[in-house]
Amino acid sequence: MNWGDIIVETIIASLITGIFGVIVVLITNIFVNKRGYDKIDSKIGNVWDSTLSSQHGDIKENINRAERSINERLSEKTSNIYYKVDNIDKLLNRNEVKYENLTLDQREIKDNVNKLLFEWQNLTIENNKLREENFRLRDKIHSLEDKLDRYRDDEWDMER
């Protein structure tokens, strides 16, 4: 064997190894890409029976249907609110007319009763606030008493 044959065999072996490496890389890329496409397909979902564009159209129609339903319910609630406000307004107008028809003494009595009711409501609100404050302070007192008892127990244990 001469040097020329050795170099030619080395080149042929290198080419075969290189071609084999390229083939292995291509096959690996195909499998990796297939796995990636499968992941993408699983995220997209089933689109066999329709196109993505038609699915978007379906979604848009569902949104429009929901919007119409919400608007209808909102309209019903709004009309209900208007009806109640109108009834309250009518009631207030009737009460105003009744108040205007009262004599001066009756108006004074009604005003005094209204003041008394207003003061009673304020007193009730204040009483509830004081009751809540009383409960809060009782809880705090109990907590402080517990801490004091633990402190005394610790001091007594230390004296032994």
C-alpha positions as CSV (number, residue, x, y, z in Angstrom):
1,M,0.0,0.0,0.0
2,N,1.2,3.4,-0.8
3,W,0.3,6.7,0.7
4,G,-2.2,7.6,-2.0
5,D,-4.3,4.5,-1.3
6,I,-4.3,5.3,2.4
7,I,-5.4,8.9,1.8
8,V,-8.2,7.7,-0.6
9,E,-9.5,5.1,1.9
10,T,-9.4,7.7,4.7
11,I,-11.3,10.2,2.5
12,I,-13.9,7.5,1.5
13,A,-14.3,6.5,5.2
14,S,-14.7,10.1,6.2
15,L,-17.3,10.7,3.5
16,I,-19.3,7.5,4.5
17,T,-19.2,8.6,8.1
18,G,-20.2,12.1,7.3
19,I,-23.1,10.9,5.0
20,F,-24.2,8.5,7.7
21,G,-24.1,11.4,10.3
22,V,-26.2,13.6,8.0
23,I,-28.8,10.8,7.5
24,V,-29.0,10.2,11.3
25,V,-29.4,14.0,11.9
26,L,-32.2,14.3,9.3
27,I,-34.1,11.3,10.7
28,T,-33.8,12.7,14.2
29,N,-35.0,16.1,13.1
30,I,-38.0,14.5,11.3
31,F,-39.0,12.7,14.6
32,V,-38.5,15.8,16.7
33,N,-40.5,17.9,14.3
34,K,-43.3,15.3,14.2
35,R,-43.4,15.3,18.0
36,G,-43.5,19.1,18.0
37,Y,-46.3,19.1,15.4
38,D,-48.3,16.6,17.5
39,K,-48.0,18.9,20.5
40,I,-49.2,21.9,18.4
41,D,-52.1,19.8,17.1
42,S,-53.1,18.8,20.6
43,K,-53.1,22.4,21.7
44,I,-55.2,23.5,18.6
45,G,-57.7,20.8,19.0
46,N,-59.8,18.9,16.4
47,V,-60.1,20.9,13.2
48,W,-60.9,18.0,10.9
49,D,-64.5,19.1,10.2
50,S,-63.9,22.8,9.8
51,T,-61.3,25.4,9.2
52,L,-59.8,27.6,11.8
53,S,-61.5,30.5,10.2
54,S,-65.0,28.9,10.6
55,Q,-64.2,28.1,14.2
56,H,-63.4,31.8,14.8
57,G,-66.7,32.6,13.2
58,D,-68.5,30.2,15.5
59,I,-66.8,31.8,18.5
60,K,-67.7,35.3,17.3
61,E,-71.4,34.1,16.9
62,N,-71.3,32.7,20.5
63,I,-70.0,36.0,21.8
64,N,-72.7,38.0,19.9
65,R,-75.4,35.7,21.2
66,A,-74.2,36.1,24.8
67,E,-74.0,39.9,24.3
68,R,-77.6,40.0,23.1
69,S,-78.7,37.9,26.0
70,I,-76.9,40.2,28.5
71,N,-78.4,43.3,26.8
72,E,-81.9,41.8,27.0
73,R,-81.5,41.0,30.7
74,L,-80.0,44.4,31.4
75,S,-82.9,46.0,29.6
76,E,-85.4,44.0,31.7
77,K,-83.6,45.0,34.9
78,T,-83.4,48.6,33.9
79,S,-87.1,48.8,33.1
80,N,-87.8,47.2,36.5
81,I,-85.7,49.8,38.2
82,Y,-87.4,52.6,36.3
83,Y,-90.8,51.2,37.3
84,K,-89.9,51.1,41.0
85,V,-88.4,54.6,40.9
86,D,-91.6,55.8,39.3
87,N,-93.7,54.2,42.0
88,I,-91.6,55.7,44.7
89,D,-91.9,59.1,43.0
90,K,-95.7,58.7,42.8
91,L,-95.8,57.8,46.5
92,L,-93.7,60.8,47.5
93,N,-96.0,63.1,45.4
94,R,-99.1,61.6,47.1
95,N,-97.5,62.1,50.5
96,E,-96.6,65.7,49.6
97,V,-100.2,66.4,48.7
98,K,-101.4,64.8,51.9
99,Y,-98.9,66.9,53.9
100,E,-100.1,70.0,52.2
101,N,-103.7,69.2,53.2
102,L,-102.8,68.9,56.9
103,T,-103.6,71.7,59.3
104,L,-100.8,73.7,60.9
105,D,-101.1,71.7,64.2
106,Q,-101.1,68.4,62.3
107,R,-98.0,69.4,60.3
108,E,-96.2,70.3,63.5
109,I,-97.1,66.9,65.0
110,K,-96.0,65.1,61.9
111,D,-92.7,67.0,61.8
112,N,-92.1,66.3,65.5
113,V,-92.9,62.6,64.9
114,N,-90.5,62.5,62.0
115,K,-87.8,64.2,64.1
116,L,-88.4,61.7,66.8
117,L,-88.1,58.8,64.4
118,F,-84.9,60.2,62.9
119,E,-83.4,60.6,66.4
120,W,-84.5,57.1,67.3
121,Q,-82.8,55.7,64.2
122,N,-79.6,57.6,65.1
123,L,-79.8,56.4,68.7
124,T,-80.2,52.8,67.5
125,I,-77.2,53.1,65.1
126,E,-75.1,54.6,67.9
127,N,-76.3,51.9,70.3
128,N,-75.2,49.2,67.8
129,K,-71.8,50.8,67.4
130,L,-71.4,51.0,71.2
131,R,-72.4,47.3,71.5
132,E,-69.8,46.3,69.0
133,E,-67.1,48.4,70.8
134,N,-68.2,46.8,74.1
135,F,-67.7,43.3,72.6
136,R,-64.3,44.3,71.2
137,L,-63.2,45.7,74.5
138,R,-64.4,42.6,76.4
139,D,-62.4,40.4,74.0
140,K,-59.3,42.6,74.6
141,I,-59.8,42.4,78.4
142,H,-60.0,38.6,78.2
143,S,-56.9,38.5,76.1
144,L,-55.0,40.7,78.4
145,E,-56.2,38.7,81.4
146,D,-54.9,35.5,79.8
147,K,-51.5,37.2,79.1
148,L,-51.4,38.4,82.7
149,D,-52.2,34.9,84.0
150,R,-49.4,33.4,81.9
151,Y,-47.0,36.1,83.0
152,R,-47.8,35.3,86.7
153,D,-47.4,31.6,86.1
154,D,-44.0,32.2,84.5
155,E,-42.9,34.4,87.5
156,W,-44.1,31.8,89.9
157,D,-42.2,29.0,88.1
158,M,-39.1,31.2,88.1
159,E,-39.3,31.7,91.9
160,R,-39.2,28.0,92.6
